[in-house]
Amino acid sequence: MTRLALDFENTSRTWWENGGEALWNGIADEPDASSVVVDDDLARSWLAEASRIAGWDEGTDYAPHPIVATPLADDEPDL
């Protein structure tokens, strides 16, 4: 399982305005969700699509993308 989460340190709006917001809303459980847990295959597919949207790489060195993916540990709750 993989957690996809908004990276609040990435302040660029380009990705969001070019279709990223619609893509995020399509996977988020709730409209104001800041993270979602999905299976690894879905995460890879979603991230591949997200990276095709203009603005994906506009962030800083410490927050290059608007969404961050982290593996979910086996004993970690999928909040």
Distance bins in CASP14 RR format, pairs under 12 A and 6 or more apart:
PFRMAT RR
TARGET T0000
AUTHOR 0000-0000-0000
RMODE 2
METHOD distances of the structure
MODEL  1
1 35 0 0 0 0 0 1 0 0 0 0 0
1 36 0 0 0 0 0 1 0 0 0 0 0
1 37 1 0 1 0 0 0 0 0 0 0 0
1 38 1 0 0 1 0 0 0 0 0 0 0
1 39 1 0 0 1 0 0 0 0 0 0 0
1 40 1 0 0 1 0 0 0 0 0 0 0
1 41 0 0 0 0 0 1 0 0 0 0 0
1 42 0 0 0 0 1 0 0 0 0 0 0
1 43 0 0 0 0 1 0 0 0 0 0 0
1 69 0 0 0 0 0 1 0 0 0 0 0
1 70 0 0 0 0 0 1 0 0 0 0 0
1 71 1 0 0 1 0 0 0 0 0 0 0
1 72 1 0 1 0 0 0 0 0 0 0 0
1 73 0 0 0 0 1 0 0 0 0 0 0
1 74 0 0 0 0 1 0 0 0 0 0 0
1 75 0 0 0 0 0 1 0 0 0 0 0
1 76 0 0 0 0 1 0 0 0 0 0 0
1 77 0 0 0 0 0 1 0 0 0 0 0
1 78 1 0 0 1 0 0 0 0 0 0 0
1 79 0 0 0 0 0 1 0 0 0 0 0
2 27 0 0 0 0 0 1 0 0 0 0 0
2 35 0 0 0 0 0 1 0 0 0 0 0
2 36 0 0 0 0 1 0 0 0 0 0 0
2 37 1 0 0 1 0 0 0 0 0 0 0
2 38 1 0 0 1 0 0 0 0 0 0 0
2 39 1 0 0 1 0 0 0 0 0 0 0
2 40 1 0 1 0 0 0 0 0 0 0 0
2 41 0 0 0 0 1 0 0 0 0 0 0
2 42 0 0 0 0 1 0 0 0 0 0 0
2 43 1 1 0 0 0 0 0 0 0 0 0
2 44 0 0 0 0 1 0 0 0 0 0 0
2 45 0 0 0 0 0 1 0 0 0 0 0
2 46 0 0 0 0 1 0 0 0 0 0 0
2 47 0 0 0 0 1 0 0 0 0 0 0
2 67 0 0 0 0 0 1 0 0 0 0 0
2 68 0 0 0 0 0 1 0 0 0 0 0
2 69 1 0 1 0 0 0 0 0 0 0 0
2 70 1 0 0 1 0 0 0 0 0 0 0
2 71 1 0 1 0 0 0 0 0 0 0 0
2 72 1 0 0 1 0 0 0 0 0 0 0
2 73 0 0 0 0 0 1 0 0 0 0 0
2 76 0 0 0 0 0 1 0 0 0 0 0
2 78 0 0 0 0 0 1 0 0 0 0 0
3 27 0 0 0 0 0 1 0 0 0 0 0
3 33 0 0 0 0 0 1 0 0 0 0 0
3 34 0 0 0 0 0 1 0 0 0 0 0
3 35 1 0 1 0 0 0 0 0 0 0 0
3 36 1 0 0 1 0 0 0 0 0 0 0
3 37 1 0 1 0 0 0 0 0 0 0 0
3 38 0 0 0 0 1 0 0 0 0 0 0
3 39 0 0 0 0 0 1 0 0 0 0 0
3 40 0 0 0 0 0 1 0 0 0 0 0
3 43 0 0 0 0 1 0 0 0 0 0 0
3 67 0 0 0 0 0 1 0 0 0 0 0
3 68 0 0 0 0 1 0 0 0 0 0 0
3 69 1 0 0 1 0 0 0 0 0 0 0
3 70 1 0 1 0 0 0 0 0 0 0 0
3 71 1 0 0 1 0 0 0 0 0 0 0
3 72 1 0 1 0 0 0 0 0 0 0 0
3 73 0 0 0 0 1 0 0 0 0 0 0
3 76 0 0 0 0 1 0 0 0 0 0 0
3 77 0 0 0 0 0 1 0 0 0 0 0
3 78 1 0 0 1 0 0 0 0 0 0 0
3 79 0 0 0 0 1 0 0 0 0 0 0
4 23 0 0 0 0 0 1 0 0 0 0 0
4 24 0 0 0 0 1 0 0 0 0 0 0
4 26 0 0 0 0 0 1 0 0 0 0 0
4 27 1 0 0 1 0 0 0 0 0 0 0
4 28 0 0 0 0 1 0 0 0 0 0 0
4 29 0 0 0 0 0 1 0 0 0 0 0
4 33 0 0 0 0 1 0 0 0 0 0 0
4 34 0 0 0 0 1 0 0 0 0 0 0
4 35 1 0 0 1 0 0 0 0 0 0 0
4 36 1 0 1 0 0 0 0 0 0 0 0
4 37 1 0 0 1 0 0 0 0 0 0 0
4 38 1 0 0 1 0 0 0 0 0 0 0
4 39 0 0 0 0 0 1 0 0 0 0 0
4 40 0 0 0 0 0 1 0 0 0 0 0
4 42 0 0 0 0 1 0 0 0 0 0 0
4 43 1 0 0 1 0 0 0 0 0 0 0
4 44 0 0 0 0 0 1 0 0 0 0 0
4 45 0 0 0 0 0 1 0 0 0 0 0
4 46 1 0 0 1 0 0 0 0 0 0 0
4 47 1 0 0 1 0 0 0 0 0 0 0
4 49 0 0 0 0 0 1 0 0 0 0 0
4 50 0 0 0 0 1 0 0 0 0 0 0
4 65 0 0 0 0 0 1 0 0 0 0 0
4 66 0 0 0 0 0 1 0 0 0 0 0
4 67 1 0 1 0 0 0 0 0 0 0 0
4 68 1 0 0 1 0 0 0 0 0 0 0
4 69 1 0 1 0 0 0 0 0 0 0 0
4 70 0 0 0 0 1 0 0 0 0 0 0
4 71 0 0 0 0 0 1 0 0 0 0 0
4 72 0 0 0 0 0 1 0 0 0 0 0
4 78 0 0 0 0 0 1 0 0 0 0 0
5 24 0 0 0 0 0 1 0 0 0 0 0
5 27 0 0 0 0 0 1 0 0 0 0 0
5 28 0 0 0 0 0 1 0 0 0 0 0
5 33 0 0 0 0 1 0 0 0 0 0 0
5 34 1 0 0 1 0 0 0 0 0 0 0
5 35 1 1 0 0 0 0 0 0 0 0 0
5 36 1 0 0 1 0 0 0 0 0 0 0
5 37 0 0 0 0 1 0 0 0 0 0 0
5 38 0 0 0 0 0 1 0 0 0 0 0
5 43 0 0 0 0 0 1 0 0 0 0 0
5 63 0 0 0 0 0 1 0 0 0 0 0
5 65 0 0 0 0 0 1 0 0 0 0 0
5 66 0 0 0 0 0 1 0 0 0 0 0
5 67 1 0 0 1 0 0 0 0 0 0 0
5 68 1 0 1 0 0 0 0 0 0 0 0
5 69 1 0 0 1 0 0 0 0 0 0 0
5 70 1 0 0 1 0 0 0 0 0 0 0
5 72 0 0 0 0 0 1 0 0 0 0 0
5 79 0 0 0 0 0 1 0 0 0 0 0
6 15 0 0 0 0 0 1 0 0 0 0 0
6 16 0 0 0 0 1 0 0 0 0 0 0
6 20 0 0 0 0 0 1 0 0 0 0 0
6 21 0 0 0 0 0 1 0 0 0 0 0
6 24 1 0 0 1 0 0 0 0 0 0 0
6 25 0 0 0 0 0 1 0 0 0 0 0
6 27 0 0 0 0 0 1 0 0 0 0 0
6 28 0 0 0 0 1 0 0 0 0 0 0
6 32 0 0 0 0 0 1 0 0 0 0 0
6 33 0 0 0 0 1 0 0 0 0 0 0
6 34 1 0 1 0 0 0 0 0 0 0 0
6 35 1 0 0 1 0 0 0 0 0 0 0
6 36 0 0 0 0 1 0 0 0 0 0 0
6 50 0 0 0 0 0 1 0 0 0 0 0
6 63 0 0 0 0 0 1 0 0 0 0 0
6 65 0 0 0 0 0 1 0 0 0 0 0
6 66 1 0 0 1 0 0 0 0 0 0 0
6 67 1 0 0 1 0 0 0 0 0 0 0
6 68 1 0 0 1 0 0 0 0 0 0 0
6 69 0 0 0 0 0 1 0 0 0 0 0
7 15 0 0 0 0 0 1 0 0 0 0 0
7 16 0 0 0 0 0 1 0 0 0 0 0
7 24 0 0 0 0 0 1 0 0 0 0 0
7 34 0 0 0 0 1 0 0 0 0 0 0
7 35 0 0 0 0 0 1 0 0 0 0 0
7 50 0 0 0 0 0 1 0 0 0 0 0
7 56 0 0 0 0 0 1 0 0 0 0 0
7 58 0 0 0 0 0 1 0 0 0 0 0
7 59 0 0 0 0 1 0 0 0 0 0 0
7 60 0 0 0 0 0 1 0 0 0 0 0
7 62 0 0 0 0 1 0 0 0 0 0 0
7 63 1 0 1 0 0 0 0 0 0 0 0
7 64 0 0 0 0 1 0 0 0 0 0 0
7 65 1 0 0 1 0 0 0 0 0 0 0
7 66 1 0 1 0 0 0 0 0 0 0 0
7 67 1 0 0 1 0 0 0 0 0 0 0
7 68 1 0 1 0 0 0 0 0 0 0 0
7 69 0 0 0 0 1 0 0 0 0 0 0
7 70 0 0 0 0 0 1 0 0 0 0 0
8 34 1 0 0 1 0 0 0 0 0 0 0
8 35 0 0 0 0 0 1 0 0 0 0 0
8 59 0 0 0 0 0 1 0 0 0 0 0
8 62 0 0 0 0 0 1 0 0 0 0 0
8 63 0 0 0 0 1 0 0 0 0 0 0
8 66 0 0 0 0 1 0 0 0 0 0 0
8 67 0 0 0 0 0 1 0 0 0 0 0
8 68 0 0 0 0 1 0 0 0 0 0 0
9 59 0 0 0 0 1 0 0 0 0 0 0
9 60 1 0 0 1 0 0 0 0 0 0 0
9 61 0 0 0 0 0 1 0 0 0 0 0
9 62 1 0 0 1 0 0 0 0 0 0 0
9 63 1 1 0 0 0 0 0 0 0 0 0
9 64 0 0 0 0 1 0 0 0 0 0 0
9 65 0 0 0 0 0 1 0 0 0 0 0
9 66 0 0 0 0 1 0 0 0 0 0 0
9 67 0 0 0 0 0 1 0 0 0 0 0
9 68 0 0 0 0 1 0 0 0 0 0 0
10 16 0 0 0 0 1 0 0 0 0 0 0
10 55 0 0 0 0 1 0 0 0 0 0 0
10 56 0 0 0 0 1 0 0 0 0 0 0
10 57 0 0 0 0 0 1 0 0 0 0 0
10 58 1 0 0 1 0 0 0 0 0 0 0
10 59 1 0 1 0 0 0 0 0 0 0 0
10 60 1 0 0 1 0 0 0 0 0 0 0
10 61 0 0 0 0 0 1 0 0 0 0 0
10 62 0 0 0 0 1 0 0 0 0 0 0
10 63 1 0 1 0 0 0 0 0 0 0 0
10 64 1 0 0 1 0 0 0 0 0 0 0
10 65 1 0 0 1 0 0 0 0 0 0 0
10 66 1 0 1 0 0 0 0 0 0 0 0
10 67 0 0 0 0 1 0 0 0 0 0 0
10 68 0 0 0 0 1 0 0 0 0 0 0
11 55 0 0 0 0 0 1 0 0 0 0 0
11 58 0 0 0 0 1 0 0 0 0 0 0
11 59 1 0 0 1 0 0 0 0 0 0 0
11 60 0 0 0 0 1 0 0 0 0 0 0
11 62 0 0 0 0 0 1 0 0 0 0 0
11 63 0 0 0 0 1 0 0 0 0 0 0
11 64 0 0 0 0 0 1 0 0 0 0 0
11 66 0 0 0 0 1 0 0 0 0 0 0
12 18 0 0 0 0 0 1 0 0 0 0 0
12 20 0 0 0 0 0 1 0 0 0 0 0
12 53 0 0 0 0 0 1 0 0 0 0 0
12 54 0 0 0 0 0 1 0 0 0 0 0
12 55 1 0 0 1 0 0 0 0 0 0 0
12 56 0 0 0 0 1 0 0 0 0 0 0
12 57 0 0 0 0 1 0 0 0 0 0 0
12 58 1 1 0 0 0 0 0 0 0 0 0
12 59 1 0 1 0 0 0 0 0 0 0 0
12 60 0 0 0 0 1 0 0 0 0 0 0
12 63 0 0 0 0 1 0 0 0 0 0 0
12 64 0 0 0 0 1 0 0 0 0 0 0
12 65 0 0 0 0 1 0 0 0 0 0 0
12 66 1 0 0 1 0 0 0 0 0 0 0
12 67 0 0 0 0 0 1 0 0 0 0 0
13 19 0 0 0 0 0 1 0 0 0 0 0
13 20 0 0 0 0 0 1 0 0 0 0 0
13 21 0 0 0 0 1 0 0 0 0 0 0
13 54 0 0 0 0 0 1 0 0 0 0 0
13 55 0 0 0 0 1 0 0 0 0 0 0
13 58 0 0 0 0 1 0 0 0 0 0 0
13 59 0 0 0 0 0 1 0 0 0 0 0
13 66 0 0 0 0 1 0 0 0 0 0 0
14 20 0 0 0 0 1 0 0 0 0 0 0
14 21 0 0 0 0 0 1 0 0 0 0 0
14 53 0 0 0 0 1 0 0 0 0 0 0
14 54 1 0 0 1 0 0 0 0 0 0 0
14 55 1 1 0 0 0 0 0 0 0 0 0
14 56 0 0 0 0 1 0 0 0 0 0 0
14 57 0 0 0 0 1 0 0 0 0 0 0
14 58 1 0 1 0 0 0 0 0 0 0 0
14 59 0 0 0 0 1 0 0 0 0 0 0
14 65 0 0 0 0 0 1 0 0 0 0 0
14 66 0 0 0 0 1 0 0 0 0 0 0
15 21 0 0 0 0 1 0 0 0 0 0 0
15 22 0 0 0 0 0 1 0 0 0 0 0
15 23 0 0 0 0 1 0 0 0 0 0 0
15 24 0 0 0 0 1 0 0 0 0 0 0
15 49 0 0 0 0 0 1 0 0 0 0 0
15 50 1 0 0 1 0 0 0 0 0 0 0
15 51 0 0 0 0 1 0 0 0 0 0 0
15 52 0 0 0 0 0 1 0 0 0 0 0
15 53 1 0 1 0 0 0 0 0 0 0 0
15 54 1 0 0 1 0 0 0 0 0 0 0
15 55 1 0 1 0 0 0 0 0 0 0 0
15 56 1 0 1 0 0 0 0 0 0 0 0
15 57 0 0 0 0 1 0 0 0 0 0 0
15 58 1 0 0 1 0 0 0 0 0 0 0
15 59 0 0 0 0 1 0 0 0 0 0 0
15 64 0 0 0 0 0 1 0 0 0 0 0
15 65 1 0 0 1 0 0 0 0 0 0 0
15 66 1 0 1 0 0 0 0 0 0 0 0
15 67 0 0 0 0 1 0 0 0 0 0 0
16 22 0 0 0 0 1 0 0 0 0 0 0
16 23 0 0 0 0 1 0 0 0 0 0 0
16 24 1 0 0 1 0 0 0 0 0 0 0
16 25 0 0 0 0 0 1 0 0 0 0 0
16 50 0 0 0 0 0 1 0 0 0 0 0
16 53 0 0 0 0 1 0 0 0 0 0 0
16 54 0 0 0 0 0 1 0 0 0 0 0
16 55 0 0 0 0 1 0 0 0 0 0 0
16 56 0 0 0 0 0 1 0 0 0 0 0
16 58 0 0 0 0 0 1 0 0 0 0 0
16 65 0 0 0 0 0 1 0 0 0 0 0
16 66 1 0 0 1 0 0 0 0 0 0 0
16 67 0 0 0 0 0 1 0 0 0 0 0
17 23 0 0 0 0 0 1 0 0 0 0 0
17 53 0 0 0 0 1 0 0 0 0 0 0
17 54 0 0 0 0 1 0 0 0 0 0 0
17 55 0 0 0 0 1 0 0 0 0 0 0
17 58 0 0 0 0 0 1 0 0 0 0 0
17 66 0 0 0 0 0 1 0 0 0 0 0
18 50 0 0 0 0 0 1 0 0 0 0 0
18 52 0 0 0 0 0 1 0 0 0 0 0
18 53 1 0 1 0 0 0 0 0 0 0 0
18 54 1 0 1 0 0 0 0 0 0 0 0
18 55 1 0 0 1 0 0 0 0 0 0 0
18 56 0 0 0 0 1 0 0 0 0 0 0
18 58 0 0 0 0 0 1 0 0 0 0 0
18 66 0 0 0 0 0 1 0 0 0 0 0
19 25 0 0 0 0 1 0 0 0 0 0 0
19 26 0 0 0 0 0 1 0 0 0 0 0
19 49 0 0 0 0 0 1 0 0 0 0 0
19 50 0 0 0 0 1 0 0 0 0 0 0
19 52 0 0 0 0 0 1 0 0 0 0 0
19 53 1 0 1 0 0 0 0 0 0 0 0
19 54 0 0 0 0 1 0 0 0 0 0 0
19 55 0 0 0 0 1 0 0 0 0 0 0
19 56 0 0 0 0 0 1 0 0 0 0 0
19 66 0 0 0 0 0 1 0 0 0 0 0
20 26 0 0 0 0 1 0 0 0 0 0 0
20 27 0 0 0 0 0 1 0 0 0 0 0
20 28 0 0 0 0 0 1 0 0 0 0 0
20 46 0 0 0 0 0 1 0 0 0 0 0
20 47 0 0 0 0 0 1 0 0 0 0 0
20 49 0 0 0 0 1 0 0 0 0 0 0
20 50 1 0 0 1 0 0 0 0 0 0 0
20 51 0 0 0 0 0 1 0 0 0 0 0
20 52 0 0 0 0 0 1 0 0 0 0 0
20 53 1 0 1 0 0 0 0 0 0 0 0
20 54 0 0 0 0 1 0 0 0 0 0 0
20 55 0 0 0 0 1 0 0 0 0 0 0
20 56 0 0 0 0 1 0 0 0 0 0 0
20 65 0 0 0 0 0 1 0 0 0 0 0
20 66 1 0 0 1 0 0 0 0 0 0 0
20 67 0 0 0 0 1 0 0 0 0 0 0
21 27 0 0 0 0 0 1 0 0 0 0 0
21 28 0 0 0 0 0 1 0 0 0 0 0
21 31 0 0 0 0 0 1 0 0 0 0 0
21 50 0 0 0 0 0 1 0 0 0 0 0
21 53 0 0 0 0 1 0 0 0 0 0 0
21 66 0 0 0 0 1 0 0 0 0 0 0
21 67 0 0 0 0 0 1 0 0 0 0 0
22 28 0 0 0 0 0 1 0 0 0 0 0
22 31 0 0 0 0 0 1 0 0 0 0 0
22 49 0 0 0 0 0 1 0 0 0 0 0
22 50 0 0 0 0 0 1 0 0 0 0 0
22 53 0 0 0 0 1 0 0 0 0 0 0
23 36 0 0 0 0 0 1 0 0 0 0 0
23 45 0 0 0 0 0 1 0 0 0 0 0
23 46 1 0 0 1 0 0 0 0 0 0 0
23 47 0 0 0 0 0 1 0 0 0 0 0
23 48 0 0 0 0 0 1 0 0 0 0 0
23 49 1 0 0 1 0 0 0 0 0 0 0
23 50 1 0 1 0 0 0 0 0 0 0 0
23 51 0 0 0 0 0 1 0 0 0 0 0
23 52 0 0 0 0 1 0 0 0 0 0 0
23 53 1 0 0 1 0 0 0 0 0 0 0
23 56 0 0 0 0 0 1 0 0 0 0 0
23 66 0 0 0 0 0 1 0 0 0 0 0
23 67 0 0 0 0 1 0 0 0 0 0 0
24 30 0 0 0 0 0 1 0 0 0 0 0
24 31 0 0 0 0 1 0 0 0 0 0 0
24 32 0 0 0 0 0 1 0 0 0 0 0
24 33 0 0 0 0 1 0 0 0 0 0 0
24 34 0 0 0 0 1 0 0 0 0 0 0
24 35 0 0 0 0 0 1 0 0 0 0 0
24 36 0 0 0 0 1 0 0 0 0 0 0
24 46 0 0 0 0 1 0 0 0 0 0 0
24 47 0 0 0 0 0 1 0 0 0 0 0
24 49 0 0 0 0 0 1 0 0 0 0 0
24 50 0 0 0 0 1 0 0 0 0 0 0
24 53 0 0 0 0 0 1 0 0 0 0 0
24 66 0 0 0 0 1 0 0 0 0 0 0
24 67 1 0 0 1 0 0 0 0 0 0 0
25 31 1 0 0 1 0 0 0 0 0 0 0
25 32 0 0 0 0 0 1 0 0 0 0 0
25 33 0 0 0 0 1 0 0 0 0 0 0
25 36 0 0 0 0 0 1 0 0 0 0 0
26 33 0 0 0 0 0 1 0 0 0 0 0
26 36 0 0 0 0 1 0 0 0 0 0 0
26 38 0 0 0 0 0 1 0 0 0 0 0
26 42 0 0 0 0 0 1 0 0 0 0 0
26 46 0 0 0 0 1 0 0 0 0 0 0
26 49 0 0 0 0 0 1 0 0 0 0 0
26 50 0 0 0 0 0 1 0 0 0 0 0
27 33 0 0 0 0 1 0 0 0 0 0 0
27 35 0 0 0 0 0 1 0 0 0 0 0
27 36 1 0 1 0 0 0 0 0 0 0 0
27 37 0 0 0 0 0 1 0 0 0 0 0
27 38 1 0 0 1 0 0 0 0 0 0 0
27 39 0 0 0 0 0 1 0 0 0 0 0
27 42 1 0 0 1 0 0 0 0 0 0 0
27 43 0 0 0 0 1 0 0 0 0 0 0
27 45 0 0 0 0 0 1 0 0 0 0 0
27 46 1 0 1 0 0 0 0 0 0 0 0
27 47 0 0 0 0 0 1 0 0 0 0 0
27 49 0 0 0 0 1 0 0 0 0 0 0
27 50 0 0 0 0 1 0 0 0 0 0 0
27 67 0 0 0 0 1 0 0 0 0 0 0
27 69 0 0 0 0 0 1 0 0 0 0 0
28 34 0 0 0 0 1 0 0 0 0 0 0
28 35 0 0 0 0 1 0 0 0 0 0 0
28 36 1 0 1 0 0 0 0 0 0 0 0
28 37 0 0 0 0 0 1 0 0 0 0 0
28 38 0 0 0 0 0 1 0 0 0 0 0
28 46 0 0 0 0 0 1 0 0 0 0 0
28 67 0 0 0 0 0 1 0 0 0 0 0
29 35 0 0 0 0 1 0 0 0 0 0 0
29 36 1 0 1 0 0 0 0 0 0 0 0
29 37 0 0 0 0 1 0 0 0 0 0 0
29 38 0 0 0 0 0 1 0 0 0 0 0
29 78 0 0 0 0 0 1 0 0 0 0 0
29 79 0 0 0 0 0 1 0 0 0 0 0
30 36 0 0 0 0 1 0 0 0 0 0 0
33 67 0 0 0 0 0 1 0 0 0 0 0
33 79 0 0 0 0 0 1 0 0 0 0 0
34 66 0 0 0 0 0 1 0 0 0 0 0
34 67 0 0 0 0 0 1 0 0 0 0 0
34 68 0 0 0 0 0 1 0 0 0 0 0
34 79 0 0 0 0 0 1 0 0 0 0 0
35 43 0 0 0 0 0 1 0 0 0 0 0
35 67 0 0 0 0 1 0 0 0 0 0 0
35 68 0 0 0 0 1 0 0 0 0 0 0
35 69 0 0 0 0 0 1 0 0 0 0 0
35 70 0 0 0 0 1 0 0 0 0 0 0
35 72 0 0 0 0 0 1 0 0 0 0 0
35 78 0 0 0 0 1 0 0 0 0 0 0
35 79 1 0 0 1 0 0 0 0 0 0 0
36 42 0 0 0 0 1 0 0 0 0 0 0
36 43 0 0 0 0 1 0 0 0 0 0 0
36 46 0 0 0 0 1 0 0 0 0 0 0
36 67 0 0 0 0 1 0 0 0 0 0 0
36 68 0 0 0 0 0 1 0 0 0 0 0
36 69 0 0 0 0 0 1 0 0 0 0 0
36 70 0 0 0 0 0 1 0 0 0 0 0
36 72 0 0 0 0 0 1 0 0 0 0 0
36 78 0 0 0 0 1 0 0 0 0 0 0
36 79 0 0 0 0 1 0 0 0 0 0 0
37 43 0 0 0 0 1 0 0 0 0 0 0
37 69 0 0 0 0 0 1 0 0 0 0 0
37 70 0 0 0 0 1 0 0 0 0 0 0
37 71 0 0 0 0 0 1 0 0 0 0 0
37 72 1 0 1 0 0 0 0 0 0 0 0
37 73 0 0 0 0 0 1 0 0 0 0 0
37 76 0 0 0 0 1 0 0 0 0 0 0
37 77 0 0 0 0 1 0 0 0 0 0 0
37 78 1 1 0 0 0 0 0 0 0 0 0
37 79 1 0 0 1 0 0 0 0 0 0 0
38 44 0 0 0 0 1 0 0 0 0 0 0
38 45 0 0 0 0 1 0 0 0 0 0 0
38 46 1 0 0 1 0 0 0 0 0 0 0
38 47 0 0 0 0 0 1 0 0 0 0 0
38 67 0 0 0 0 0 1 0 0 0 0 0
38 69 0 0 0 0 1 0 0 0 0 0 0
38 70 0 0 0 0 0 1 0 0 0 0 0
38 71 0 0 0 0 0 1 0 0 0 0 0
38 72 0 0 0 0 1 0 0 0 0 0 0
38 78 0 0 0 0 1 0 0 0 0 0 0
39 45 0 0 0 0 1 0 0 0 0 0 0
39 46 0 0 0 0 0 1 0 0 0 0 0
39 71 0 0 0 0 0 1 0 0 0 0 0
39 72 0 0 0 0 1 0 0 0 0 0 0
39 78 0 0 0 0 0 1 0 0 0 0 0
40 46 0 0 0 0 0 1 0 0 0 0 0
40 47 0 0 0 0 0 1 0 0 0 0 0
40 69 0 0 0 0 1 0 0 0 0 0 0
40 70 0 0 0 0 0 1 0 0 0 0 0
40 71 1 0 0 1 0 0 0 0 0 0 0
40 72 0 0 0 0 1 0 0 0 0 0 0
41 47 0 0 0 0 0 1 0 0 0 0 0
41 48 0 0 0 0 0 1 0 0 0 0 0
42 48 0 0 0 0 0 1 0 0 0 0 0
42 49 0 0 0 0 0 1 0 0 0 0 0
42 69 0 0 0 0 0 1 0 0 0 0 0
43 49 0 0 0 0 0 1 0 0 0 0 0
43 50 0 0 0 0 0 1 0 0 0 0 0
43 67 0 0 0 0 1 0 0 0 0 0 0
43 68 0 0 0 0 0 1 0 0 0 0 0
43 69 1 0 1 0 0 0 0 0 0 0 0
43 70 0 0 0 0 1 0 0 0 0 0 0
43 71 0 0 0 0 1 0 0 0 0 0 0
43 72 0 0 0 0 1 0 0 0 0 0 0
44 50 0 0 0 0 0 1 0 0 0 0 0
44 51 0 0 0 0 0 1 0 0 0 0 0
44 69 0 0 0 0 1 0 0 0 0 0 0
44 71 0 0 0 0 0 1 0 0 0 0 0
45 51 0 0 0 0 0 1 0 0 0 0 0
45 52 0 0 0 0 0 1 0 0 0 0 0
45 69 0 0 0 0 0 1 0 0 0 0 0
46 52 0 0 0 0 0 1 0 0 0 0 0
46 53 0 0 0 0 0 1 0 0 0 0 0
46 67 0 0 0 0 1 0 0 0 0 0 0
46 69 0 0 0 0 1 0 0 0 0 0 0
47 53 0 0 0 0 0 1 0 0 0 0 0
47 56 0 0 0 0 1 0 0 0 0 0 0
47 65 0 0 0 0 1 0 0 0 0 0 0
47 66 0 0 0 0 0 1 0 0 0 0 0
47 67 1 0 0 1 0 0 0 0 0 0 0
47 68 0 0 0 0 0 1 0 0 0 0 0
47 69 1 0 0 1 0 0 0 0 0 0 0
47 70 0 0 0 0 0 1 0 0 0 0 0
48 56 0 0 0 0 0 1 0 0 0 0 0
48 69 0 0 0 0 0 1 0 0 0 0 0
49 56 0 0 0 0 0 1 0 0 0 0 0
49 67 0 0 0 0 0 1 0 0 0 0 0
50 56 1 0 0 1 0 0 0 0 0 0 0
50 57 0 0 0 0 0 1 0 0 0 0 0
50 65 1 0 0 1 0 0 0 0 0 0 0
50 66 0 0 0 0 1 0 0 0 0 0 0
50 67 1 0 0 1 0 0 0 0 0 0 0
50 68 0 0 0 0 0 1 0 0 0 0 0
50 69 0 0 0 0 1 0 0 0 0 0 0
51 57 1 0 0 1 0 0 0 0 0 0 0
51 58 0 0 0 0 0 1 0 0 0 0 0
51 64 0 0 0 0 0 1 0 0 0 0 0
51 65 1 0 0 1 0 0 0 0 0 0 0
51 66 0 0 0 0 0 1 0 0 0 0 0
51 67 0 0 0 0 1 0 0 0 0 0 0
51 69 0 0 0 0 0 1 0 0 0 0 0
53 65 0 0 0 0 0 1 0 0 0 0 0
53 66 0 0 0 0 1 0 0 0 0 0 0
53 67 0 0 0 0 0 1 0 0 0 0 0
54 66 0 0 0 0 0 1 0 0 0 0 0
55 64 0 0 0 0 0 1 0 0 0 0 0
55 65 0 0 0 0 1 0 0 0 0 0 0
55 66 1 0 0 1 0 0 0 0 0 0 0
55 67 0 0 0 0 0 1 0 0 0 0 0
56 64 0 0 0 0 1 0 0 0 0 0 0
56 65 1 0 1 0 0 0 0 0 0 0 0
56 66 1 0 0 1 0 0 0 0 0 0 0
56 67 0 0 0 0 1 0 0 0 0 0 0
57 63 0 0 0 0 0 1 0 0 0 0 0
57 64 1 0 0 1 0 0 0 0 0 0 0
57 65 1 0 0 1 0 0 0 0 0 0 0
57 66 0 0 0 0 1 0 0 0 0 0 0
58 64 0 0 0 0 1 0 0 0 0 0 0
58 65 0 0 0 0 1 0 0 0 0 0 0
58 66 0 0 0 0 1 0 0 0 0 0 0
59 65 1 0 0 1 0 0 0 0 0 0 0
59 66 1 0 0 1 0 0 0 0 0 0 0
59 67 0 0 0 0 0 1 0 0 0 0 0
59 68 0 0 0 0 0 1 0 0 0 0 0
60 66 0 0 0 0 0 1 0 0 0 0 0
62 68 0 0 0 0 0 1 0 0 0 0 0
70 76 0 0 0 0 1 0 0 0 0 0 0
70 78 0 0 0 0 0 1 0 0 0 0 0
71 78 0 0 0 0 0 1 0 0 0 0 0
72 78 1 0 0 1 0 0 0 0 0 0 0
72 79 0 0 0 0 1 0 0 0 0 0 0
END
